[in-house]
Amino acid sequence: LKILPSIFEFCALEEEEEARWEAQLSRLPGGDALLKAMEQRKAADLPPVAYLVADVRRDAAATNILQNKQVGSPEFEEKTRTFHFSCYSSLATPSNPHPVTYQVCLGVRGTALCNCPDFCNRGGACKHIRAALLYLNALRQQVPTIPLITLPGSEVEARGKQLLDSEHSSDVQSPTHAMARAA
């Protein structure tokens, strides 16, 4: 009863502080140009890629998401060879009438995407991607024909896979394109 309101209050304060900072910066000589340059730099950054490295905190959060049944059943899209999952935010509660959900895509070729802030800002395998992988592995015990999906072990390997997939996607839509279409 005290922790969740504190988290939401903290997020609201962070947004207010950033807006206040931008307003102050825009009033300075050259401040608007600086803000515009910062926005362009953010837009020019490479898109995030999924890769699986050891992360005890994210693994534990993924296990909690799975145990709390916050991962929906996957839908397989044959054309892109991608599993699509809906995953509730770990902060979602049963009493929340409009919980935040994230879309996770796991490609059979070892690619993954999530539209959560952690993945969009940092890349790697967020807790939602890890939970979806765990869920799919559990389903494989019942349905052995479900393919094993393994993510790259580094960002460099993931970027190489992304480049190869973009070259092969001229007639088949890649999971990245499927995620953009779903959003």
N, C-alpha and C positions, 0 to 999 in steps of 0.2 A: 504494500500500500504506500510505501514511502519511496522505494527505489524507482519504479517506473515513472511516477510524476517528476522525480528529480532528473531522470534521463531526458524526458521530453522538455523540461524547463531548460536544461543545459543546451540542448539542440537549438531551441528558440533563441537563447541568449547568444549562441555562436552566430546564428544568422543575423541577428540584430547588430552584433559587433562588426561583422563583415560589411553590412550595409552602411554602418556609420563610418567605418574606415574608408570605404569607397567614396562616400559623400565628401569626407574631408579631403581626400586625395584629389578629387575632381575640382575642388575649389582652388588648389594650388596652381601656379603657372606651369603649364605642361602636364598637369595631372590627368586630363582627359586623354592625351596622347599616350601617356604611360599605361592607363587602364586599358586602352584599346590594344596596345602592344601586348599586354599580359593576356588578354582574351585571345589574340591571334596565336600567341605561343601555346596556349592550352589547346587550341583547335589543331595546331600542327603536330602535336604529340602523336606518337604511334598508338594505334588502338591496343587495348589490353589483349593478352593471350593467356590461355590456361596452361599451366604446367604444375606438376605435382612434386612438391618437395616436403620434407618432414616439417610438420607444424603441429605440435601437441595441442595448442589452443584451438586451432581450427578443426582438428580431428575430434576433439572433445565436443565442440559446439555442433559438429555434424552428427555425431552420435546422439546428442540430445535432441536435435531436430528430428532424427529418424525415430527415436524412442517416443517422442511426443506426437508422432504421426502427422508431421507438418510437411511431408512430401507427398504430392499427389501421384497417382498411377501414371506411368509414362505412356505417351502416345508416340508410335513409331511412324515417321514419314519416309516412305519407301524411296521417293524421288531423291531426297537429300541424304538418305541413310542416317537419319538423326532421330534420337529419342528426345521428346519434349516433356518437361516436367513443370508443374507449378509447385512452388515451395513457399510456404508461409514464412514471414519474418520470425526470427526466434523470439521477438518481443510480443508476438501475437498471443492473445488470450482468447479462450472460448467466449468470453463475454463481449469481446470487441465486435461491433456490428460490421465494420469495414476493415478487416485486417490487411496489412500490406502483404502483397504476394510478389514473388520474383519468378521470372521465367528462366529455366535452365535448359540448355540444349547440349546433349552429348552426342557427338558424331562418332560413327563406327570407325572412322579413320584416325581417332585419337585427338579430336578437337573438342573443345567445350566452351560454352559462353554462359554468362549469367548477367542479368541487368541490375544486380544489387550494387550499391555504392562501393563496397569493398572491391569487387571485381573491376568495376568501371574505373576506379581510381588507382588501383594497385596491380591488377592482374593476378596471375598465379591461380591457384585453385581455392576459391572462397569456400566457406562452410557449406553453402548451398550446393555447389558442384560436388563437394566431397560427400554430402548426404545423398545426392542423386546417384553417385557411383556406388555407395554402400547399398542403396535400395536396389539398384540394378544387379549387383552381385548377389543379393539375397534372392531376387527373382530367378537368377540363373540356376539356383539350387533346385527350383521347381520346374523351370523350363530351360533345359540345357542348350536349346538352339539359340538362345539370346547370346549375341556375340560379346566377347570380352573386350572392354574398352580400356585401353591404357593411355594415359596422358604422358606427354613428354616430361622429362626430368629436369629441364632447365628452360629458361626464357629463350635462349639462343636456339635450342632444338624446336621449341614451339613456334618461333618466328619462321624457321626454315619450313616447317610443316604447313604453316599458314601460306607461305609463298608458293609451295607446291600445290596446295589446294586451290589457290587463286588461279594458277595456270591451268588446272584441270577443270575449272568450273565454267568453261565457255558454254557447254551444253547441259551441265548438271549444276544445280544451285548448291552452293556451299552452305554449311551450317551458319556461317556469319551472315550470309544473305537471308537465310531463313529466319534468324533472330531479328534482323532489321525489319523484315516483313511482319513478323509477329508483334513487334513493338508498336 
